[in-house]
Every structure is written in structure tokens, then in C-alpha cells.
Amino acid sequence: MKMKTFTRLSVACVALGVFGTAWAAPETYILDNNHTFPRFSYSHFGYSTQLSRFDKTSGSIVIDRAAKTGSVDVTIDTTSVSTGSALFNEHIQAPDFLDTTQYPTATFKSTAMKFQGETPVSVTGDLTLKGITKPVTLKITSFKCMPNPIMQKDACGVDATTMIKRSDFNMGKYAPNVGDEVTLSIAVEALKS
């Protein structure tokens, strides 16, 4: 009797191990351009904090919550910058700032993802902006995955933030009057592929 019970338990454990491994496989999510917006804010002569965004972003997130690993690969179309003013959109795309004629994209490629339990809390990687690559760490302030009721697919949403200096990316004109420190925040929604 004990031997039969032990055998059943062994079979159950093996089955759980097999199914658990399948469940723990990495999952890939493709960024939803309609709900993904990198934003940046900075001090404008101390008068106000200006907030702008980029309207076109593509990329993917791969996550394995059981293994506590993942990766992020994002490309931002810098010509899609949206400041709220057509005149300023042109100004910020000029060579002194984004120089979108020569550098029409910015990229972020992760090198590490830190977890707390099964939830990612930060992503470290290389930000390339205006042809210059610097390491940055994005702090994840919100992370949620669940079925998307409209798209009928699993989806994940992420809010993340970091701070960079414009001067590190050869865009320091008017600093310090126009703040050199720029807060980057990104609202991401991504659909499982």
C-alpha cells in the first residue's frame, strides 16, 4: 500500500515538474504602439516643468517570471516627438538637440532585469540617443499582466522611469537654464505574441 502511494506521488511530482517547466517558458510580448508612450520632462528656466512625448515606439519584452529573467528591446522614432507645438517639434529635432535627420531613432536594449518575487522591479540596459550609448536603469513603478478584454490576448502593462543628463548625449545647449537633468518615463502596453 505504501509503495503504491509513493509511486503515485512520484508520478504526480514528475507530471507537475514537466507542466511547471512548460509554464515557466519565456513569454514574448510585442509593444502596442497605440498605448506605449515614452515621455520626457525637464525644467524650463525654472518657470515650469515641460512634458513631451514620442508617438511612435516599437519593440518587444521577453519575460520568464519563474526563472526571474527577461529582456527588453525598444526602438523610438525620434521624428515622432510631440511637444504640443509644431514650431517646437522642429526646434527640438534640430542638430543641437535630437538631430533627427542624422539620428532618426533612439534605442534601449536591456542587459539585466531585477525581480522581487515574480515581479520585475528594474531593468538595466544601454540607451542609445543621438549616436551615444550610455547605461541606464529604469525603475519599474507598476507591472501588471492579464488578459486584454478587447484584444482577446494576454497583455502586460508597465510604467518605468529614470533620469538622464542631456549633456551626456551631446544635447546640453542652454543648460543649466534649461534643465540638464531630464526625467524619462515610459508607459508600456504589450500583447503576447
C-alpha positions as CSV (number, residue, x, y, z in Angstrom):
1,M,0.0,0.0,0.0
2,K,2.8,2.4,0.9
3,M,4.7,1.5,-2.3
4,K,1.6,2.3,-4.4
5,T,1.1,5.7,-2.7
6,F,4.8,6.5,-3.1
7,T,4.6,5.6,-6.8
8,R,1.5,7.8,-7.3
9,L,3.2,10.7,-5.6
10,S,6.3,10.3,-7.7
11,V,4.3,10.3,-10.9
12,A,2.4,13.3,-9.7
13,C,5.6,15.2,-8.9
14,V,7.1,14.3,-12.3
15,A,4.0,15.5,-14.1
16,L,4.0,18.7,-12.1
17,G,7.7,19.2,-13.0
18,V,7.0,18.7,-16.7
19,F,4.0,21.0,-16.7
20,G,5.7,23.5,-14.4
21,T,8.7,23.7,-16.9
22,A,6.3,24.3,-19.8
23,W,4.6,27.1,-17.8
24,A,7.9,28.7,-16.9
25,A,9.0,29.1,-20.5
26,P,9.9,32.7,-21.6
27,E,6.9,34.7,-22.9
28,T,7.3,37.3,-25.6
29,Y,5.1,40.5,-25.7
30,I,5.1,42.9,-28.6
31,L,4.7,46.6,-27.8
32,D,1.3,48.1,-28.6
33,N,2.2,51.4,-30.4
34,N,-1.2,52.8,-29.6
35,H,-0.6,52.5,-25.8
36,T,3.1,52.9,-25.5
37,F,4.5,56.4,-25.0
38,P,8.0,57.4,-23.8
39,R,7.8,60.8,-22.2
40,F,10.4,63.3,-21.0
41,S,10.3,66.2,-18.7
42,Y,12.7,69.0,-17.7
43,S,12.8,72.4,-16.0
44,H,12.3,75.3,-18.4
45,F,14.3,78.2,-16.9
46,G,12.7,77.3,-13.5
47,Y,9.4,78.6,-14.7
48,S,7.8,75.2,-15.3
49,T,8.3,71.6,-15.9
50,Q,7.8,70.9,-19.6
51,L,6.5,67.4,-20.6
52,S,6.7,66.0,-24.1
53,R,6.5,62.5,-25.6
54,F,7.3,60.3,-28.6
55,D,4.3,59.0,-30.6
56,K,5.9,56.0,-32.4
57,T,7.6,53.2,-30.5
58,S,8.2,49.5,-31.4
59,G,9.9,46.6,-29.7
60,S,9.4,43.6,-27.5
61,I,9.6,42.3,-23.9
62,V,10.6,38.8,-23.1
63,I,9.9,37.6,-19.6
64,D,10.3,34.4,-17.6
65,R,8.8,35.0,-14.2
66,A,9.7,31.6,-12.8
67,A,13.3,31.9,-13.8
68,K,13.4,35.6,-12.9
69,T,14.9,36.6,-16.2
70,G,13.8,38.8,-19.1
71,S,14.9,41.3,-21.7
72,V,13.6,44.5,-23.3
73,D,14.4,45.8,-26.8
74,V,12.8,49.1,-27.7
75,T,13.2,51.5,-30.7
76,I,11.8,55.0,-30.5
77,D,11.1,57.1,-33.7
78,T,12.6,60.4,-32.6
79,T,11.0,62.2,-35.5
80,S,7.6,61.5,-33.8
81,V,8.5,63.8,-30.9
82,S,5.4,65.6,-29.7
83,T,5.9,68.8,-27.6
84,G,2.4,70.3,-28.1
85,S,3.8,72.9,-30.5
86,A,4.6,72.3,-34.2
87,L,7.3,75.0,-34.1
88,F,9.0,73.5,-31.0
89,N,8.8,70.0,-32.6
90,E,11.0,71.3,-35.4
91,H,13.3,73.1,-32.9
92,I,13.9,70.0,-30.7
93,Q,14.6,67.9,-33.8
94,A,17.5,70.2,-34.9
95,P,21.2,69.3,-34.6
96,D,21.6,71.0,-31.2
97,F,19.1,68.6,-29.7
98,L,17.7,65.3,-31.1
99,D,19.3,65.8,-34.6
100,T,16.6,63.5,-36.1
101,T,18.0,64.0,-39.7
102,Q,21.1,62.1,-38.7
103,Y,19.7,60.0,-35.8
104,P,16.0,59.2,-36.5
105,T,15.8,56.6,-33.8
106,A,16.8,56.0,-30.2
107,T,17.1,52.5,-28.7
108,F,17.1,50.8,-25.4
109,K,18.5,47.3,-25.1
110,S,18.4,45.6,-21.7
111,T,21.4,43.9,-20.1
112,A,19.7,42.8,-16.8
113,M,16.3,42.6,-15.2
114,K,15.8,42.6,-11.4
115,F,12.9,40.8,-9.8
116,Q,11.1,40.9,-6.4
117,G,9.3,37.6,-6.3
118,E,7.8,37.0,-9.8
119,T,7.6,40.8,-10.5
120,P,10.3,42.8,-12.3
121,V,11.3,45.9,-10.4
122,S,14.0,47.3,-12.6
123,V,15.6,46.9,-16.0
124,T,19.2,47.9,-16.7
125,G,20.4,48.4,-20.2
126,D,22.0,50.6,-22.9
127,L,20.3,53.7,-24.1
128,T,21.5,55.0,-27.4
129,L,20.4,58.6,-28.2
130,K,22.0,60.8,-30.9
131,G,24.5,58.1,-31.6
132,I,25.8,58.0,-28.0
133,T,25.3,54.9,-25.8
134,K,25.1,55.1,-22.0
135,P,24.0,52.6,-19.3
136,V,20.7,53.5,-17.6
137,T,18.5,51.7,-15.1
138,L,14.7,52.0,-15.4
139,K,12.8,51.7,-12.1
140,I,9.6,49.8,-12.7
141,T,6.8,51.5,-10.7
142,S,3.9,49.4,-11.9
143,F,3.8,46.0,-13.6
144,K,0.6,44.0,-14.4
145,C,-0.2,41.1,-16.8
146,M,-3.7,39.8,-17.5
147,P,-6.0,39.0,-20.5
148,N,-6.8,42.1,-22.6
149,P,-10.6,42.1,-22.8
150,I,-10.7,43.9,-26.1
151,M,-7.8,42.3,-28.0
152,Q,-8.6,38.8,-26.5
153,K,-4.9,38.2,-25.8
154,D,-2.7,38.2,-22.8
155,A,-1.1,41.6,-22.2
156,C,1.3,43.3,-19.9
157,G,1.4,46.9,-18.8
158,V,4.5,48.6,-17.3
159,D,5.3,52.1,-16.0
160,A,9.0,52.8,-15.7
161,T,11.2,55.8,-15.1
162,T,14.8,57.0,-15.0
163,M,16.8,60.2,-15.1
164,I,19.5,61.2,-17.7
165,K,21.5,64.3,-18.4
166,R,21.1,65.9,-21.8
167,S,24.8,66.9,-21.8
168,D,25.8,63.2,-21.7
169,F,24.1,62.8,-25.1
170,N,25.5,65.9,-26.7
171,M,22.3,67.9,-26.2
172,G,23.3,70.3,-23.4
173,K,22.5,73.5,-25.2
174,Y,21.0,76.2,-22.8
175,A,21.9,74.2,-19.7
176,P,21.7,75.0,-16.8
177,N,18.9,77.5,-17.6
178,V,17.0,74.8,-19.4
179,G,17.5,71.8,-17.1
180,D,20.3,69.4,-17.9
181,E,18.5,66.7,-15.9
182,V,15.7,65.0,-17.9
183,T,13.2,62.6,-16.3
184,L,12.3,59.8,-18.8
185,S,9.1,57.9,-18.1
186,I,7.6,55.2,-20.3
187,A,4.1,53.9,-20.2
188,V,4.1,50.5,-22.0
189,E,1.4,48.1,-23.0
190,A,2.4,44.9,-24.8
191,L,0.5,42.0,-26.3
192,K,1.6,38.4,-26.1
193,S,2.8,37.2,-29.4
